[in-house]
């Protein structure tokens, strides 16, 4: 069953460029065709500059893939990066019937 991962975090404004460089380096790994993140179908990258915060919304093919990502090297790198703090994650089930009515990209 497909799962959505929501991740939020804070960005140290004095180290913003370093955080952006990390994200640019990581982005190709989330490509569902050529990337290395198992089971990823897509990822949205979200930032709110005035609050020095960021978020990611991910669609994974199953919970096993989400857990592999959360326990993997990319998350370790994010958690150890000095520009990133207050990382929080939540895993959600998708209500497919309602999402299809509103054309949610979950197929």
Backbone torsions as a table, in degrees:
resi	resn	phi	psi	omega
1	UNK	NA	133.3	-178.7
2	UNK	-64.4	149.3	-179.7
3	UNK	-132.4	147.9	173.1
4	UNK	-108.4	132.2	174.0
5	UNK	-108.2	130.8	173.5
6	UNK	-113.9	126.6	178.3
7	UNK	-125.6	135.8	174.6
8	UNK	-126.7	155.0	-178.7
9	UNK	-163.1	165.4	175.2
10	UNK	-106.1	149.3	178.4
11	UNK	-118.2	127.3	175.7
12	UNK	-67.5	116.7	-175.1
13	UNK	-62.1	-26.5	178.2
14	UNK	-74.5	-13.7	-178.1
15	UNK	-120.6	22.2	-176.3
16	UNK	-54.5	-44.0	-177.7
17	UNK	-62.3	-37.0	178.3
18	UNK	-65.9	-40.7	177.4
19	UNK	-64.7	-44.1	179.1
20	UNK	-60.9	-40.5	178.1
21	UNK	-62.2	-40.6	177.2
22	UNK	-62.4	-44.4	-179.3
23	UNK	-65.1	-41.3	178.9
24	UNK	-64.0	-37.4	177.7
25	UNK	-68.1	-36.5	-176.7
26	UNK	-80.2	-30.5	-171.0
27	UNK	-51.3	-46.6	-179.0
28	UNK	-60.8	-23.4	-179.3
29	UNK	-69.5	-16.8	179.8
30	UNK	-94.2	0.8	176.9
31	UNK	-65.8	122.6	-175.4
32	UNK	-65.8	-18.5	-179.6
33	UNK	-93.7	-48.6	-172.4
34	UNK	-112.1	-2.5	-176.8
35	UNK	-82.9	-179.3	-175.8
36	UNK	-109.3	-3.4	179.6
37	UNK	-82.0	109.9	-176.3
38	UNK	-63.5	130.4	172.7
39	UNK	79.8	2.4	179.4
40	UNK	-73.7	137.7	175.5
41	UNK	-109.2	-33.8	171.4
42	UNK	-168.0	163.9	176.7
43	UNK	-142.8	136.8	171.3
44	UNK	-105.0	134.3	177.8
45	UNK	-104.2	122.0	-175.8
46	UNK	-124.1	137.9	178.9
47	UNK	-138.3	143.4	174.5
48	UNK	-127.5	91.3	-171.5
49	UNK	-56.9	-42.8	-176.1
50	UNK	-66.1	-17.7	176.8
51	UNK	-108.5	3.8	-178.0
52	UNK	51.0	46.2	-178.3
53	UNK	-131.8	158.3	177.4
54	UNK	-141.0	167.1	179.8
55	UNK	-154.0	156.8	172.5
56	UNK	-132.8	138.0	173.8
57	UNK	-118.5	122.7	-172.9
58	UNK	-123.2	142.0	169.5
59	UNK	-110.7	120.8	178.5
60	UNK	-112.0	153.1	-178.9
61	UNK	-70.5	-25.2	-179.3
62	UNK	-165.1	170.4	-178.0
63	UNK	-66.8	-33.9	177.8
64	UNK	-57.6	-41.3	178.9
65	UNK	-66.7	-40.7	177.8
66	UNK	-60.6	-47.3	-177.2
67	UNK	-65.8	-37.6	177.0
68	UNK	-61.8	-41.7	178.2
69	UNK	-64.5	-48.6	-177.1
70	UNK	-64.5	-25.2	179.3
71	UNK	-101.0	8.5	-174.2
72	UNK	-98.2	-175.2	-174.8
73	UNK	-66.8	-35.8	-179.0
74	UNK	-62.4	-41.3	178.5
75	UNK	-69.3	-38.9	176.5
76	UNK	-59.4	-43.5	179.2
77	UNK	-62.7	-42.3	178.8
78	UNK	-63.3	-46.9	-178.8
79	UNK	-64.3	-29.7	-178.7
80	UNK	-90.5	-4.4	-177.9
81	UNK	-77.4	129.1	-175.8
82	UNK	-66.1	-17.3	-179.4
83	UNK	-86.8	-10.3	-174.0
84	UNK	-114.3	136.2	177.5
85	UNK	-148.8	173.5	175.2
86	UNK	52.8	46.7	179.6
87	UNK	-75.0	127.5	175.9
88	UNK	-129.7	140.6	179.2
89	UNK	-130.4	148.4	174.1
90	UNK	-140.2	140.1	176.9
91	UNK	-109.9	132.9	-177.3
92	UNK	-123.2	146.9	165.4
93	UNK	-81.4	156.7	179.1
94	UNK	-103.9	131.8	172.4
95	UNK	-86.4	93.1	-170.0
96	UNK	-62.6	-43.1	-177.3
97	UNK	-59.6	-48.5	179.9
98	UNK	-68.2	-39.0	-179.9
99	UNK	-63.7	-37.7	177.6
100	UNK	-67.0	-36.7	178.0
101	UNK	-60.0	-38.3	-177.4
102	UNK	-96.9	14.6	176.7
103	UNK	62.9	32.5	175.6
104	UNK	-62.2	139.0	-175.9
105	UNK	-79.8	65.9	-174.3
106	UNK	-114.6	3.7	177.8
107	UNK	-80.4	NA	NA
